[in-house]
């Protein structure tokens, strides 16, 4: 983008830096979970099949992203805890979050 007409976009970019030794918690909320539950006839409040599915998806996310050290679910959402950031990792934070969210989106089950 150097010396192009779109170079002005750089002014709108924000820094992805975090404090050193910061633990990051990423929260994923279930989208259209009621519709999904109705479609698969999940029993309220905690259907065993739904809990196993959510846990299996969390396992896949953790296997794909080795820097996640803890995952836990509550209701229709999951939280993932990443290892703390070193100063050198700040450069990669934006990219890592993008890759993580892209992978989670690929697990979307109709």
C-alpha positions as CSV (number, residue, x, y, z in Angstrom):
1,X,0.0,0.0,0.0
2,X,3.0,2.3,0.0
3,X,2.5,5.4,-2.0
4,X,-0.9,4.4,-3.2
5,X,-4.2,6.2,-3.0
6,X,-5.3,3.9,-0.1
7,X,-2.4,4.8,2.2
8,X,-4.7,7.1,4.2
9,X,-6.2,3.9,5.7
10,X,-3.1,3.5,7.9
11,X,-4.3,6.5,9.9
12,X,-7.3,4.5,11.1
13,X,-5.3,1.4,12.3
14,X,-5.1,0.9,16.0
15,X,-2.3,-0.7,18.0
16,X,-2.9,-4.4,19.1
17,X,-0.4,-4.1,22.0
18,X,-1.1,-5.5,25.4
19,X,0.8,-5.1,28.6
20,X,3.6,-7.6,29.1
21,X,2.7,-10.8,31.0
22,X,-1.0,-10.3,30.3
23,X,-3.4,-13.2,30.1
24,X,-6.0,-12.9,27.4
25,X,-9.5,-14.3,27.8
26,X,-11.4,-14.7,24.6
27,X,-15.2,-15.1,24.9
28,X,-17.2,-16.8,22.2
29,X,-21.0,-16.5,22.5
30,X,-23.3,-19.0,20.8
31,X,-25.0,-17.5,17.8
32,X,-28.6,-18.5,17.3
33,X,-28.2,-21.1,20.0
34,X,-32.0,-21.4,20.6
35,X,-32.6,-22.1,16.9
36,X,-29.8,-24.7,17.0
37,X,-31.2,-26.3,20.1
38,X,-34.7,-26.6,18.6
39,X,-33.3,-28.0,15.4
40,X,-31.5,-30.8,17.3
41,X,-34.2,-31.3,20.0
42,X,-31.8,-30.5,22.9
43,X,-33.5,-30.8,26.3
44,X,-33.3,-27.8,28.6
45,X,-31.4,-26.8,30.6
46,X,-28.4,-29.1,29.9
47,X,-28.7,-31.7,27.2
48,X,-25.9,-34.2,27.4
49,X,-25.4,-34.2,23.6
50,X,-25.1,-30.4,23.5
51,X,-22.6,-30.3,26.3
52,X,-20.5,-33.0,24.6
53,X,-20.6,-31.1,21.3
54,X,-19.5,-27.9,22.9
55,X,-16.7,-29.6,24.8
56,X,-15.5,-31.4,21.7
57,X,-15.4,-28.1,19.7
58,X,-13.4,-26.6,22.6
59,X,-11.0,-29.5,22.4
60,X,-10.5,-29.0,18.7
61,X,-9.9,-25.3,19.2
62,X,-7.3,-26.0,21.9
63,X,-5.5,-28.6,19.8
64,X,-5.3,-26.1,16.9
65,X,-4.1,-23.3,19.2
66,X,-1.4,-24.6,21.5
67,X,-1.1,-21.3,23.3
68,X,-4.6,-21.7,24.9
69,X,-4.1,-23.2,28.3
70,X,-7.7,-23.3,29.6
71,X,-11.2,-23.4,28.2
72,X,-14.5,-23.4,30.0
73,X,-18.1,-23.1,29.1
74,X,-21.1,-21.5,30.7
75,X,-24.5,-21.5,29.2
76,X,-24.2,-21.1,25.4
77,X,-20.7,-19.5,25.5
78,X,-17.1,-20.6,25.9
79,X,-14.1,-18.8,27.2
80,X,-10.5,-19.5,26.2
81,X,-7.5,-18.4,28.2
82,X,-4.3,-17.7,26.2
83,X,-0.9,-17.8,27.8
84,X,0.4,-14.4,28.8
85,X,2.1,-12.3,26.2
86,X,5.7,-11.5,26.1
87,X,6.8,-8.2,24.6
88,X,7.8,-9.9,21.3
89,X,4.3,-11.5,21.0
90,X,2.6,-8.1,20.8
91,X,3.5,-7.8,17.2
92,X,1.6,-11.0,16.4
93,X,-1.5,-10.4,18.6
94,X,-3.8,-9.1,15.9
95,X,-2.8,-11.9,13.5
96,X,-3.2,-14.6,16.2
97,X,-6.7,-13.3,17.1
98,X,-7.7,-13.3,13.5
99,X,-6.5,-16.9,12.9
100,X,-8.2,-18.0,16.1
101,X,-11.5,-16.5,15.2
102,X,-11.3,-17.8,11.6
103,X,-10.7,-21.3,13.0
104,X,-13.7,-21.0,15.4
105,X,-15.9,-19.9,12.6
106,X,-14.9,-22.9,10.5
107,X,-16.3,-25.1,13.3
108,X,-19.8,-23.6,12.7
109,X,-22.2,-26.5,12.6
110,X,-25.6,-25.9,10.8
